[in-house]
Amino acid sequence: MKRFLLTCALLVSTMASAQSVGFGIHGNMINSDVNAKVKQIAGVTPSTGTLQVALDEVYGLGVGGGIHFDINLSILSFRISGDYLTLSPDKDKFQQYVQQTIPGIPVKFKEGGKVDMISGSANAKLIVLPLPVFKPYVTGGIGLTNVSATDVILTLGTSDLAPAQILKKQTVMTYNVGAGVDIELGGLTIFGELKANWVPLEEGTAAFIPIITAGLTF
């Protein structure tokens, strides 16, 4: 927490010496199927029953968006972002997961399990190839994320079971690294990037690989 606040304070203090300050909007997307496949290829396989297995096996497409401020210092710049991301479970996948977790009992998934994440982050961006229009860069940073989830409702026969909490509401420090490219078109910059993001929750660390972000900076 202190580290994040100190980083933000440092970024604000550099604004006076910045060559330019930009403001923009962006969209975010996570695909859990791709997320699981990338980690499988990389050999990152959590043990059965962990939170990460549930996220990979049960959830589908996650979407969201946000706003950002860029502080440009030649080939090095800093970005302060505010983001919202939501993930909803795939009903059929959730049902399969319930059957694997509680074998032999005819329990069915009814609703719930939506995960919402509201975050703020501070990232450094380093341009690795300063071409006139296309500017590839690497990025990394830290942030704070508030995570919450709706209770899951399961049914047994015709009766609803007591709501089950799958995730406590919590605010945690997050870390990310990635790469992207800026396309400068006069006073407008279009960008796209891929990032790996680690969220150390109480229930276990969740790793999202990749988070796809695309947006505009004015």
C-alpha positions as CSV (number, residue, x, y, z in Angstrom):
1,M,0.0,0.0,0.0
2,K,2.7,2.5,1.0
3,R,4.8,1.5,-2.0
4,F,1.9,2.2,-4.3
5,L,1.1,5.6,-2.8
6,L,4.8,6.6,-3.0
7,T,4.9,5.6,-6.6
8,C,1.8,7.7,-7.4
9,A,3.3,10.7,-5.5
10,L,6.6,10.3,-7.5
11,L,4.6,10.3,-10.8
12,V,2.7,13.4,-9.9
13,S,5.9,15.2,-9.0
14,T,7.4,14.4,-12.5
15,M,4.4,16.1,-14.3
16,A,6.0,19.5,-14.0
17,S,9.1,18.3,-16.0
18,A,7.1,16.2,-18.5
19,Q,7.3,16.9,-22.2
20,S,3.5,16.3,-22.4
21,V,0.7,14.9,-20.4
22,G,-2.0,12.8,-22.2
23,F,-5.5,11.6,-21.2
24,G,-7.2,8.6,-22.7
25,I,-9.7,5.7,-22.5
26,H,-9.2,2.0,-23.0
27,G,-10.9,-1.4,-23.0
28,N,-9.7,-4.6,-21.3
29,M,-10.4,-8.2,-22.1
30,I,-9.5,-11.6,-20.5
31,N,-10.2,-15.0,-22.1
32,S,-10.0,-17.7,-19.5
33,D,-9.6,-20.5,-22.1
34,V,-6.6,-18.7,-23.6
35,N,-5.4,-17.9,-20.1
36,A,-5.4,-21.6,-19.2
37,K,-3.8,-22.6,-22.5
38,V,-0.9,-20.2,-22.2
39,K,-0.1,-21.3,-18.6
40,Q,-0.3,-24.9,-19.7
41,I,2.2,-24.3,-22.5
42,A,4.4,-22.4,-20.0
43,G,4.2,-25.3,-17.5
44,V,2.3,-23.2,-14.9
45,T,-0.2,-25.8,-13.6
46,P,-1.7,-25.2,-10.1
47,S,-2.8,-28.1,-7.9
48,T,-6.3,-29.4,-8.2
49,G,-8.9,-27.5,-6.1
50,T,-7.2,-24.2,-6.1
51,L,-8.8,-20.9,-6.9
52,Q,-6.8,-20.6,-10.1
53,V,-8.1,-23.9,-11.4
54,A,-11.7,-22.7,-10.8
55,L,-11.0,-19.4,-12.6
56,D,-9.4,-21.2,-15.6
57,E,-12.0,-24.0,-15.9
58,V,-15.2,-22.1,-15.0
59,Y,-15.0,-18.6,-16.3
60,G,-15.2,-17.4,-19.9
61,L,-14.7,-14.0,-21.4
62,G,-14.0,-11.1,-19.0
63,V,-14.4,-7.5,-20.2
64,G,-14.1,-4.0,-18.9
65,G,-12.5,-0.7,-19.4
66,G,-11.0,2.4,-17.9
67,I,-9.2,5.7,-18.1
68,H,-5.6,6.7,-18.0
69,F,-3.1,9.6,-17.7
70,D,0.2,9.4,-19.5
71,I,3.2,11.5,-18.3
72,N,5.7,11.5,-21.2
73,L,9.5,11.9,-20.7
74,S,10.9,11.1,-24.1
75,I,11.4,7.3,-24.5
76,L,10.3,6.8,-20.9
77,S,6.8,7.5,-19.8
78,F,4.5,6.7,-16.9
79,R,0.8,5.7,-16.9
80,I,-1.7,6.0,-14.1
81,S,-4.8,4.0,-14.8
82,G,-8.2,3.3,-13.3
83,D,-9.9,0.1,-14.5
84,Y,-13.0,-2.0,-14.1
85,L,-13.2,-5.7,-15.1
86,T,-16.0,-8.3,-14.7
87,L,-16.0,-12.0,-15.3
88,S,-19.0,-14.2,-15.4
89,P,-19.0,-18.0,-15.1
90,D,-19.9,-20.2,-18.0
91,K,-23.0,-22.1,-16.7
92,D,-22.1,-25.5,-18.3
93,K,-18.5,-25.3,-17.2
94,F,-19.6,-24.3,-13.7
95,Q,-22.0,-27.3,-13.6
96,Q,-19.1,-29.6,-14.6
97,Y,-16.9,-28.1,-11.9
98,V,-19.6,-28.6,-9.3
99,Q,-20.0,-32.3,-10.3
100,Q,-16.3,-32.8,-10.1
101,T,-16.1,-31.1,-6.7
102,I,-19.2,-32.9,-5.2
103,P,-19.4,-36.3,-7.1
104,G,-22.4,-38.5,-6.7
105,I,-24.7,-35.7,-5.4
106,P,-27.2,-34.3,-8.0
107,V,-26.4,-30.6,-7.2
108,K,-26.9,-28.1,-10.0
109,F,-25.5,-24.6,-10.5
110,K,-28.3,-22.0,-10.7
111,E,-26.7,-18.6,-10.7
112,G,-24.1,-16.2,-9.2
113,G,-20.4,-16.3,-9.2
114,K,-19.9,-13.0,-11.0
115,V,-16.5,-11.5,-10.2
116,D,-15.9,-7.7,-10.3
117,M,-12.5,-6.0,-10.1
118,I,-11.9,-2.3,-9.6
119,S,-8.3,-1.3,-9.7
120,G,-5.8,1.6,-9.9
121,S,-2.3,1.1,-11.1
122,A,0.9,3.0,-11.9
123,N,3.1,1.7,-14.8
124,A,6.4,2.6,-16.4
125,K,6.6,2.4,-20.2
126,L,10.0,2.2,-22.0
127,I,10.0,2.6,-25.8
128,V,12.4,-0.1,-27.2
129,L,12.3,1.0,-30.8
130,P,11.6,4.8,-31.3
131,L,10.3,4.8,-34.9
132,P,8.5,7.8,-36.3
133,V,4.9,6.4,-36.0
134,F,5.1,2.9,-34.5
135,K,6.7,2.7,-31.1
136,P,7.0,-0.7,-29.4
137,Y,7.4,-0.6,-25.7
138,V,7.7,-2.8,-22.6
139,T,5.8,-2.0,-19.4
140,G,5.5,-3.0,-15.8
141,G,3.9,-1.7,-12.6
142,I,2.0,-2.1,-9.4
143,G,-1.5,-1.3,-8.3
144,L,-4.4,-1.9,-5.9
145,T,-7.4,-4.0,-6.8
146,N,-10.7,-4.3,-5.0
147,V,-12.2,-7.7,-5.8
148,S,-15.7,-8.9,-5.0
149,A,-18.0,-11.8,-6.2
150,T,-21.7,-12.5,-6.0
151,D,-22.7,-15.6,-4.0
152,V,-23.3,-18.9,-5.9
153,I,-26.7,-20.5,-5.7
154,L,-26.9,-24.2,-6.1
155,T,-30.0,-26.4,-6.2
156,L,-30.7,-29.9,-5.0
157,G,-33.8,-31.2,-6.6
158,T,-36.3,-28.3,-6.6
159,S,-34.8,-26.6,-3.6
160,D,-32.2,-23.9,-3.5
161,L,-29.3,-24.5,-1.1
162,A,-27.8,-21.8,1.1
163,P,-25.8,-19.2,-0.9
164,A,-22.1,-20.1,-1.1
165,Q,-19.4,-17.4,-0.9
166,I,-16.6,-18.2,-3.4
167,L,-14.5,-15.1,-2.8
168,K,-14.3,-12.6,0.0
169,K,-14.5,-8.9,-0.8
170,Q,-10.9,-7.6,-0.5
171,T,-8.4,-5.0,-1.6
172,V,-5.0,-6.3,-2.5
173,M,-1.7,-5.2,-4.1
174,T,-1.3,-6.3,-7.7
175,Y,1.7,-6.6,-10.1
176,N,1.9,-6.6,-13.9
177,V,4.4,-6.8,-16.8
178,G,3.8,-6.7,-20.5
179,A,4.5,-5.2,-23.9
180,G,2.7,-3.1,-26.4
181,V,2.9,-0.6,-29.2
182,D,1.9,3.0,-29.6
183,I,0.7,4.2,-33.1
184,E,1.0,8.0,-33.2
185,L,-1.3,9.8,-35.6
186,G,-0.8,13.5,-35.0
187,G,-2.2,14.5,-31.7
188,L,-3.9,11.1,-31.3
189,T,-2.2,7.8,-30.1
190,I,-3.7,4.4,-30.6
191,F,-2.2,1.6,-28.5
192,G,-2.5,-2.1,-27.8
193,E,-0.8,-4.2,-25.2
194,L,-0.6,-7.6,-23.6
195,K,0.0,-7.9,-19.9
196,A,0.4,-10.6,-17.3
197,N,-1.3,-9.6,-14.0
198,W,-0.9,-11.2,-10.6
199,V,-3.6,-10.8,-8.0
200,P,-2.6,-12.3,-4.6
201,L,-6.1,-13.0,-3.1
202,E,-6.7,-14.5,0.4
203,E,-8.0,-17.6,-1.4
204,G,-4.9,-18.0,-3.5
205,T,-3.0,-16.0,-6.1
206,A,-4.8,-15.5,-9.4
207,A,-2.7,-15.0,-12.5
208,F,-4.3,-13.6,-15.7
209,I,-2.3,-14.2,-18.8
210,P,-2.8,-12.2,-20.9
211,I,-4.9,-9.2,-20.2
212,I,-5.5,-7.5,-23.6
213,T,-5.8,-3.7,-23.5
214,A,-6.5,-1.4,-26.4
215,G,-7.3,2.3,-26.3
216,L,-6.8,5.9,-27.4
217,T,-4.7,8.7,-25.8
218,F,-5.3,12.4,-26.6
